[in-house]
Amino acid sequence: MHRDPSECLDTWMSREALAEGMIPVIGRLYRENNVVISIHGRSLINKSAMNILKAHRFARRISKEELFLEETAPLLRTLVDLDLGAAAIDIARLTQKFKADGGGASLEDFLRVELADVVDKRGADERTSTDVVLYGFGRIGRLVARLLIEKAGGGHGLRLRAIVVRKGADNDLMKRASLLRRDSVHGSFEGTIRIDEEANTITANGVHIQVIYSNDPSTVDYTAYGINDALLVDNTGRWRDEEGLSKHLQSKGIARVLLTAPGKGALKNIVHGINHNTILPTDQIVTAASCTTNAITPVLKAINDRFGVVHGHVETVHSFTNDQNLIDNFHQGDRRGRSAALNMVITETGAAKAVAKALPELEGKLTGSSIRVPTPDVSIAILNLTLADGTSKDEVNTYLRETSLHSDLRKQVDYIDSPDVVSTDFVGSRRAGIVDGLATIANGTNLVLYVWYDNEFGYSCQVVRVMEEMAGVHPPSFPAKEPVAATVRSSAG
């Protein structure tokens, strides 16, 4: 049907006006109520009108339903009137639930019931603030810093207080701030950054961060900077066992330690969404496993729950990392001395075995290997599985799509079936892994899945979720989850 070009432009401009009107409402909810608004897990905090329009348009890929600003704009305005306490609210899923389950109730009445736990709770946030120290400020450290600054809200929850590094130059502070401000992969920092060279501090969007120079993790007195009972995140990877990481606990002001790498020995390797509920108040040292383990474990759990995994092989095609050489040079690891920018490099991965630490039912069922490739970020895991129960491509894709929308794993598993997506399309993804539905191969009990993951940012989001769990500061999420439609396979098979 032919459409009048003027009508198309008028429609666009009216939608653009709605998006512009949503910006101050989203900002007010965030600043005054500590409410984070998202669309299918994609935060709308500090986003432009165009970003909001794109998020609404993208929603159709997730839920197969168009998300209209004419529906979400009044919903947001109503949320302001409810005087909410701290919460994470997905307005796409909330809109869908209102249309499906509203039962003729007014929007306000529906929201009062759905959000009853936080209605009229503004300022009554029972969460206590937890000081955070980042030990190391590399790729993961800076991304975790960005996420913590983004989540600063009204000051509750995780509070980034300090970073600890070895001094590299006289202008070290300026260089650290510059690397936080600019990133070749993830773009510019959203906000303003100032440094105080006399006090050795960085202030980013009002978050005051002390920069501490130290070569010994056991000798820093954090209490001298007003930091107490802090959660320290070690993203150097230098120490991976309890003995090494315990050095941090010898410093005044540190109460708990999280390692952003797979741990050795008896340390708990946590994949949020899978085994985060095993973290105990008595656990002083916890690890967040690896980016690959975080990407594949939630998908493997979903498949094992529904179809049963007999055995399988995991092949990761992984972007090069900082431990490889840019050009050929000596390296103590096999093959990693060859140029990362010019070669595909076969290397080992412990991710397949590490899955069993978070998901014991897959103990001994998986093998794994890895190929490093000349891309700076985003990797893909190929899961070649033999199942106990046969399935089809349509059945498994429908199940995984539903898992990404309505299950306990919806913050970890994403799903896409666009025919033209490539690795750069997943830069900045906040999910641990994204199933590429069009690439799925299913033939009875043989299943091959392709799972994309931003091995930097997606992993950093998982790290922050583990931090929130350790600190007990995770805000309630709405709407409440709905069960996945597909039946879960019994342990008897």
Buried (B, 14 or more C-beta within 10 A) or exposed (E): EEEEEEEEEEEEEEBBEBBBBBBEBBBBBBEBBBBBBBBBBBBBBBBEBEBBBBBBEBBEBBBEEEBEBEBBBEBBEBBBEBBBBBBBBBBBBBBBBBEEEBEEEEBBEBBBEBBEEBBEBBEEBEBEBBBBBBBBBBBBBBBBBBBBBBBBBBEBBBBBBBBBBEBEEEEBBEEBBEBBBEBEBBEEBEBEBEBEEEEBBBBBBEBBBBBBEBEEBEEBEBBEBEBEBBBBBBBBBEBBBBEBBBBBBEBEBBBBBBBBBBBBEEBBBBBBBBBBEEBEEEBBBBBBBBBBBBBBBBBBBBBBBBBBBEEBBBBBBBBBBEEBBEEEEEEEEEBBBBBBEEBEBEBEBBBBBBBBBBBEBBEEBBEBBBBBBEBBBBBBBBBBBBBEEEBEBEBBBBBBBBBBBBBBBBBBBBBBBEEEBEBEBBBBBBBBBBBBBEBBEBEEBEBBBBBBBBBBBBBBBBBBBBBBBBBEBBBEBBBEBBEBEBEEBEEEE
